Amino acid sequence: MDLEIPRPVDVEASPEAATQPQVTALGEGEIVDYITNTPVKDTPKEKVRQRIARALFHEHGISPGDMERDFPITVSTDGARARKKKADIAIFAHDTAHIEENLRRVVVCKPEPKRGKNVVKLREPEQAEKDLQDLKDLLGAENRPECVDGMWTDGVDFFFLRKIANKFGATYEHRSDWDVAPESVGSRTVASHQRLRRAEPEMLKTTFRRCHNYIHGNEGMPKDAAFWQFLYLLFAKMYDERKSRGTGRARFRTDMTEPFTEEGRKEIRKRIESLFEEVKAEYAKINVFRPTDEITLSDRALAFIVGELAPYDLSGTDVDAKGIAYQELVGANLRGDRGQYFTPRGAVQLMVEILNPKEDETVLDPTCGTGGFLQATLNHLHHTWQKKEGTYDFPDTPEQQERFRDKLRAYADTHLFGADFDPFLVRATTMNIMTLADTTGNVFHMDSLAFPRGHLSGVEPAKAKIPFGEVVDVLLTNPPFGADIPISDESVLGSFRDGVAKYWGRDKVTGELVESTTSKPASMAPEQLFIQRAIEWVKPGGRIGIVLPNGILSNPGPTDEAIRRYILEQCWILGSVELPVETFIVDANVNILTTLLFLKKKTAQEVRNHRMGTEKPYPVFMAVAEKVGFDRRGNELYKRYPNGNVVMEVTVERERIRINGKEEVRELKRSREVPDNDLPIIAERYREFRAKYPMPGIDPRAAKADSGGCE
């Protein structure tokens, strides 16, 4: 039985935030500063500073009111006359005057370097000594004894220094991270002397990318090998969080200085290798790992990765944040050559929003790729539960984290299914679900077009768990498509001969479609076959969301027209959304126009009604998206006023902050640019449409007794 929890009490924004102006428009070349909430010039360095300022609030619990940008600090070098040098971000003791005596931490930000597209080599601390001198100057020596922590970053390299002051001056220790501020919230699971922290989405993406780049660039591994080494460690991290929860000291950890000594790195390796052996044994039965899988990284690289991942409480981090970081990394490394165009995030979210899967409904993606639709389903359910409890947009409480994690795990175990022909993508999706729901879920290695036949390992378990027309309530898929990957195997085509795999022509006199009784197509495009397969798989009343090339829905040829007639006969059309070409150019480098088609499977009686001509007309939702938030080059697009200024909106960000030992929800109002993206608007319009026009056909729950399918 779920426990009811009170809605977190709104804590008034800090006084400095309350008095800050809310930006309503931005001029060309400006962005909103996260610290002051005022416009500043957009520069490469500023982009890095803004990312860090946001992370300081969301990850370290440091209020923007305790930060100041470009703060002048008195420095002296070798007894020289004192001078002023500016800290890009200065951090002061909580709720104190912004003067040097109250300075606690300093940050130096530099523009992100251009380092080529193939190999990004990250620097070791000793290679950055010249750059770190600025940070040492700002930290000072004998003066400012309480200002001890410093960070230097260019958005690619991150270096942390801890000042150790003594009567002879000061020394500077390299650290793997900062200690968490006293006012920030800690996890109950303690790694070393650091508190674990929830990840901010952009910083988690940066962390994942840095880990992969270190293995790829510093170890010389190919991108795919680097990717799997990173996933082994990510899986070990998640496993360790689960096993150590509530028991004390975790094994996936580093002490602050361990990564910088040979002895410390060897200690890290001992812990991680024994942990990974347990991970392999735990998941041996479902073939997530092979017995030969091993961590082949050097001690230095292993220490780096563990140091990057260890501070995060991935179990307590929002599902969406983990999904964003994982999908970006996996998509860049496992793009297939069989028409596998991984679906852009915005399109995935729209499809899930429109089909709105419930927590008692079974969801399947038969061409799951890296698991984008499955991830979005879990995130959708998480948000649904938050909204039901009135805590949406609030960080989950520790009690909610544990309860929602249990619910996501139970849902993934019983209601979430995926399948793919590519064994690497099956493993990647399985690991994705583990990262999000603390379980491996149900991802089958099989050819979904050959199902229920086939020789691959996932066929038999899939036959038992997701037979055609009996279990699946919602099917979401972006099938591989293209004439250059035709399906010509008769052992596959044979099961579609009574549906879409017929030969169609036109009567020479009437122009009407006619079916050939003597000829049949020797091959068909996979997307054509997947339409029938999707309809077969869902039960009567089940809902389908499928990405299709526009040709199927608009080409005048007899084959495509016959497929459209087949869809109208077998399904109610819930809606269609045409996407602009930019959608797939950026994420898949594919110049193609696509449509999101939404269907509801008819019962056998409803199919007969259609054939007899007794089906009543019904309204269909249709929309055309002109903008998806970015252009063909991937540059973000924002709404603008007629004078060219960017339109702004006020948002509220909330974080749990520990102040004087008491946990509070800190509310922070900030202005941000309004993305020029039609997809969220289309989702809202669809909800309005459905409120006015109920979904056609019978309620699927009433259709359980009707076992009719595709005829």
Backbone hydrogen bonds, N-H to C=O, Kabsch-Sander energy under -0.5 kcal/mol:
donor,donor_aa,acceptor,acceptor_aa,energy
11,V,665,V,-0.7
12,E,10,D,-0.5
17,A,14,S,-0.8
18,A,14,S,-2.1
19,T,15,P,-1.6
20,Q,16,E,-0.5
20,Q,17,A,-0.7
23,V,21,P,-0.6
26,L,646,V,-1.8
30,E,27,G,-1.3
31,I,40,V,-2.6
33,D,31,I,-0.5
33,D,38,T,-2.9
37,N,33,D,-2.2
40,V,31,I,-3.0
42,D,29,G,-2.8
43,T,41,K,-0.7
47,K,43,T,-2.0
48,V,44,P,-1.3
49,R,45,K,-2.3
50,Q,46,E,-2.6
51,R,47,K,-1.7
52,I,48,V,-2.1
53,A,49,R,-2.6
54,R,50,Q,-2.1
55,A,51,R,-1.8
56,L,52,I,-2.4
57,F,53,A,-1.3
58,H,54,R,-2.6
59,E,55,A,-2.9
60,H,55,A,-1.2
61,G,57,F,-0.9
62,I,56,L,-2.7
63,S,61,G,-0.6
66,D,63,S,-2.1
67,M,64,P,-1.7
68,E,90,A,-1.9
70,D,88,D,-1.0
71,F,87,A,-1.6
73,I,85,K,-2.7
75,V,83,R,-3.6
80,A,77,T,-1.9
83,R,75,V,-3.0
85,K,73,I,-2.5
87,A,71,F,-2.8
88,D,107,V,-0.9
89,I,107,V,-1.7
90,A,68,E,-3.0
91,I,105,R,-2.7
92,F,66,D,-2.7
93,A,102,N,-2.3
96,T,93,A,-1.2
99,I,97,A,-1.9
102,N,99,I,-1.6
103,L,100,E,-1.6
104,R,91,I,-3.1
105,R,91,I,-1.9
106,V,149,D,-1.8
107,V,89,I,-2.3
108,V,151,M,-2.9
109,C,107,V,-0.5
110,K,153,T,-2.1
115,R,113,P,-0.8
121,K,119,V,-0.6
122,L,120,V,-0.6
127,Q,124,E,-1.2
128,A,124,E,-0.5
128,A,125,P,-1.5
129,E,126,E,-0.8
132,L,128,A,-2.4
133,Q,129,E,-0.8
133,Q,130,K,-0.8
134,D,131,D,-1.0
135,L,131,D,-0.6
136,K,132,L,-2.2
137,D,133,Q,-2.5
138,L,134,D,-1.9
139,L,135,L,-2.2
140,G,136,K,-1.7
147,C,144,R,-1.6
148,V,104,R,-1.1
148,V,146,E,-1.1
149,D,104,R,-1.3
150,G,161,L,-2.3
151,M,106,V,-2.0
152,W,159,F,-2.6
153,T,108,V,-2.3
154,D,157,D,-1.5
155,G,157,D,-0.5
159,F,152,W,-2.6
160,F,175,R,-0.7
161,L,150,G,-2.4
162,R,173,E,-2.3
163,K,148,V,-3.0
164,I,171,T,-3.2
165,A,163,K,-0.7
166,N,169,G,-2.7
169,G,166,N,-1.8
171,T,164,I,-2.2
173,E,162,R,-2.7
175,R,160,F,-2.5
176,S,256,M,-1.1
184,S,181,A,-2.0
185,V,656,R,-0.7
190,V,188,R,-0.7
191,A,189,T,-0.5
191,A,194,Q,-1.2
192,S,190,V,-0.7
194,Q,191,A,-2.0
196,L,189,T,-0.7
197,R,311,P,-2.2
204,L,200,E,-2.5
205,K,201,P,-2.2
206,T,202,E,-2.1
207,T,203,M,-2.6
208,F,204,L,-2.7
209,R,205,K,-2.5
210,R,206,T,-2.7
211,C,207,T,-2.4
212,H,208,F,-2.3
213,N,209,R,-3.0
214,Y,210,R,-2.4
215,I,211,C,-1.9
216,H,212,H,-2.7
217,G,213,N,-3.4
218,N,213,N,-0.6
218,N,214,Y,-2.1
219,E,214,Y,-0.9
219,E,215,I,-0.8
221,M,215,I,-1.4
226,A,222,P,-2.7
227,F,223,K,-2.2
228,W,224,D,-2.0
229,Q,225,A,-2.2
230,F,226,A,-2.1
231,L,227,F,-2.2
232,Y,228,W,-2.5
233,L,229,Q,-1.6
234,L,230,F,-2.5
235,F,231,L,-2.8
236,A,232,Y,-2.0
237,K,233,L,-2.3
238,M,234,L,-2.2
239,Y,235,F,-2.6
240,D,236,A,-2.5
241,E,237,K,-2.2
242,R,238,M,-1.9
243,K,239,Y,-2.5
244,S,240,D,-2.6
245,R,241,E,-0.7
247,T,244,S,-2.4
248,G,244,S,-0.9
250,A,190,V,-1.0
253,R,251,R,-1.8
258,E,255,D,-0.8
260,F,257,T,-1.8
261,T,258,E,-1.7
265,R,261,T,-2.3
266,K,262,E,-1.8
267,E,263,E,-1.8
268,I,264,G,-2.0
269,R,265,R,-2.2
270,K,266,K,-2.1
271,R,267,E,-1.9
272,I,268,I,-2.6
273,E,269,R,-2.8
274,S,270,K,-1.6
275,L,271,R,-1.7
276,F,272,I,-2.7
277,E,273,E,-1.8
278,E,274,S,-1.4
279,V,275,L,-2.0
280,K,276,F,-2.5
281,A,277,E,-2.0
282,E,278,E,-2.5
283,Y,279,V,-1.7
284,A,281,A,-0.9
286,I,283,Y,-0.7
287,N,284,A,-1.2
288,V,283,Y,-1.3
289,F,283,Y,-0.5
293,D,290,R,-1.7
296,T,294,E,-0.8
302,L,298,S,-2.8
303,A,299,D,-2.3
304,F,300,R,-1.9
305,I,301,A,-2.4
306,V,302,L,-2.5
307,G,303,A,-2.4
308,E,304,F,-1.8
309,L,305,I,-2.4
310,A,306,V,-2.8
312,Y,309,L,-1.6
313,D,197,R,-2.8
314,L,312,Y,-1.2
316,G,313,D,-0.6
317,T,313,D,-0.7
317,T,314,L,-0.5
322,K,318,D,-2.0
323,G,319,V,-2.5
324,I,320,D,-2.6
325,A,321,A,-1.9
326,Y,322,K,-2.5
327,Q,323,G,-2.8
328,E,324,I,-2.0
329,L,325,A,-1.7
330,V,326,Y,-3.0
331,G,327,Q,-2.4
332,A,328,E,-1.1
333,N,329,L,-0.7
333,N,330,V,-0.8
334,L,330,V,-2.1
336,G,340,Q,-0.5
341,Y,339,G,-1.5
342,F,340,Q,-0.9
348,V,344,P,-2.1
349,Q,345,R,-2.6
350,L,346,G,-2.1
351,M,347,A,-2.3
352,V,348,V,-2.2
353,E,349,Q,-2.6
354,I,350,L,-2.5
355,L,351,M,-2.2
356,N,352,V,-2.3
361,E,358,K,-1.8
363,V,415,H,-3.0
364,L,474,V,-2.3
365,D,417,F,-1.6
368,C,365,D,-0.7
368,C,419,A,-2.5
371,G,368,C,-3.2
372,G,368,C,-0.6
375,Q,371,G,-2.7
376,A,372,G,-2.3
377,T,373,F,-1.9
378,L,374,L,-1.9
379,N,375,Q,-2.3
380,H,376,A,-2.5
381,L,377,T,-2.3
382,H,378,L,-2.2
383,H,379,N,-2.5
384,T,380,H,-2.1
385,W,381,L,-2.4
386,Q,382,H,-2.1
387,K,383,H,-2.6
388,K,384,T,-2.1
389,E,385,W,-1.5
390,G,387,K,-1.0
391,T,386,Q,-2.9
392,Y,386,Q,-0.6
394,F,391,T,-2.1
401,Q,397,T,-3.0
402,E,398,P,-2.0
403,R,399,E,-2.3
404,F,400,Q,-3.5
405,R,401,Q,-2.1
406,D,402,E,-1.9
407,K,403,R,-2.1
408,L,404,F,-2.8
409,R,405,R,-2.3
410,A,406,D,-2.4
411,Y,407,K,-2.4
412,A,408,L,-2.8
413,D,409,R,-2.1
414,T,410,A,-1.5
415,H,411,Y,-3.4
416,L,411,Y,-0.8
416,L,412,A,-0.5
417,F,363,V,-2.5
417,F,415,H,-0.5
418,G,442,N,-2.3
419,A,365,D,-1.8
420,D,444,F,-2.0
426,V,422,D,-1.9
427,R,423,P,-2.0
428,A,424,F,-2.3
429,T,425,L,-2.8
430,T,426,V,-2.3
431,M,427,R,-2.4
432,N,428,A,-1.9
433,I,429,T,-2.7
434,M,430,T,-2.0
435,T,431,M,-2.3
436,L,432,N,-1.8
437,A,433,I,-3.7
438,D,434,M,-1.6
439,T,433,I,-0.6
442,N,416,L,-0.7
444,F,418,G,-2.8
444,F,442,N,-0.5
446,M,420,D,-1.5
446,M,444,F,-1.0
448,S,446,M,-0.8
450,A,447,D,-0.7
451,F,447,D,-1.3
453,R,450,A,-2.3
458,G,445,H,-2.6
459,V,456,L,-1.5
462,A,458,G,-1.9
463,K,459,V,-2.3
464,A,460,E,-1.5
465,K,461,P,-1.8
466,I,462,A,-3.1
469,G,536,E,-0.6
469,G,537,W,-0.8
470,E,467,P,-1.3
471,V,467,P,-0.8
472,V,537,W,-0.6
473,D,362,T,-1.8
474,V,362,T,-2.4
475,L,543,R,-2.5
476,L,364,L,-2.1
477,T,545,G,-2.2
481,F,339,G,-0.8
485,I,482,G,-1.4
487,I,524,M,-3.2
488,S,486,P,-0.7
492,V,489,D,-1.5
493,L,489,D,-2.9
494,G,490,E,-2.6
495,S,492,V,-1.1
496,F,493,L,-2.2
497,R,494,G,-1.1
499,G,496,F,-1.7
501,A,496,F,-2.4
502,K,500,V,-1.2
503,Y,519,S,-0.6
504,W,502,K,-0.6
505,G,514,V,-2.8
507,D,512,E,-2.9
511,G,507,D,-2.2
514,V,505,G,-2.6
516,S,503,Y,-2.5
524,M,487,I,-1.7
528,Q,525,A,-0.9
529,L,525,A,-1.3
530,F,526,P,-2.4
531,I,527,E,-1.0
532,Q,528,Q,-0.9
533,R,529,L,-2.3
534,A,530,F,-2.6
535,I,531,I,-1.9
536,E,532,Q,-2.5
537,W,533,R,-1.8
538,V,534,A,-1.6
539,K,472,V,-2.3
541,G,601,K,-2.1
542,G,539,K,-3.0
543,R,473,D,-2.9
544,I,599,L,-2.7
545,G,475,L,-2.8
546,I,597,L,-2.3
547,V,477,T,-1.8
548,L,546,I,-0.5
548,L,595,T,-2.5
550,N,593,L,-2.1
552,I,549,P,-1.3
553,L,549,P,-0.6
553,L,550,N,-0.8
554,S,550,N,-1.0
554,S,551,G,-0.7
555,N,551,G,-3.2
561,E,557,G,-2.1
562,A,558,P,-2.4
563,I,559,T,-1.9
564,R,560,D,-2.0
565,R,561,E,-2.2
566,Y,562,A,-2.2
567,I,563,I,-2.3
568,L,564,R,-2.2
569,E,565,R,-2.1
570,Q,566,Y,-2.4
571,C,567,I,-2.3
572,W,600,K,-3.2
574,L,572,W,-0.8
574,L,598,F,-2.2
575,G,598,F,-1.6
576,S,621,F,-1.7
577,V,596,L,-2.1
578,E,623,A,-2.4
579,L,594,T,-2.9
583,T,580,P,-1.5
584,F,581,V,-0.8
585,I,581,V,-1.2
586,V,582,E,-1.4
587,D,583,T,-0.7
588,A,584,F,-1.9
589,N,584,F,-0.5
589,N,585,I,-1.3
590,V,584,F,-1.5
592,I,590,V,-1.4
594,T,579,L,-0.6
595,T,548,L,-2.7
596,L,577,V,-3.1
597,L,546,I,-2.7
597,L,595,T,-0.7
598,F,575,G,-2.9
599,L,544,I,-2.6
600,K,572,W,-2.1
601,K,542,G,-2.6
602,K,570,Q,-2.5
607,V,603,T,-2.2
608,R,604,A,-2.0
609,N,605,Q,-2.3
610,H,606,E,-1.8
611,R,607,V,-2.1
612,M,608,R,-2.1
613,G,609,N,-0.6
613,G,610,H,-1.0
614,T,609,N,-2.2
615,E,609,N,-0.8
621,F,574,L,-1.6
623,A,576,S,-2.0
625,A,578,E,-3.0
626,E,624,V,-0.6
629,G,676,D,-1.9
631,D,635,N,-2.0
634,G,631,D,-1.8
637,L,629,G,-2.6
639,K,674,V,-2.9
641,Y,645,N,-3.0
644,G,641,Y,-2.4
646,V,26,L,-2.7
647,V,639,K,-3.0
648,M,24,T,-1.5
649,E,672,R,-2.4
651,T,649,E,-0.5
651,T,670,R,-3.3
653,E,651,T,-0.5
653,E,668,L,-3.3
655,E,666,R,-1.9
657,I,655,E,-0.6
657,I,664,E,-3.1
658,R,183,E,-3.1
659,I,657,I,-0.7
659,I,662,K,-2.9
662,K,659,I,-1.9
664,E,657,I,-3.0
666,R,655,E,-3.4
666,R,664,E,-0.7
667,E,11,V,-0.6
667,E,665,V,-0.5
668,L,653,E,-2.9
670,R,651,T,-2.7
672,R,649,E,-2.4
674,V,647,V,-2.2
676,D,637,L,-2.3
677,N,675,P,-1.6
678,D,627,K,-2.7
682,I,678,D,-2.4
683,A,679,L,-2.1
684,E,680,P,-1.8
685,R,681,I,-2.5
686,Y,682,I,-2.4
687,R,683,A,-1.8
688,E,684,E,-2.0
689,F,685,R,-2.4
690,R,686,Y,-2.6
691,A,687,R,-1.8
692,K,688,E,-1.3
693,Y,689,F,-3.0
702,A,699,D,-1.5
703,A,699,D,-0.6
703,A,700,P,-0.8
704,K,701,R,-0.6
706,D,703,A,-1.4
707,S,705,A,-0.8
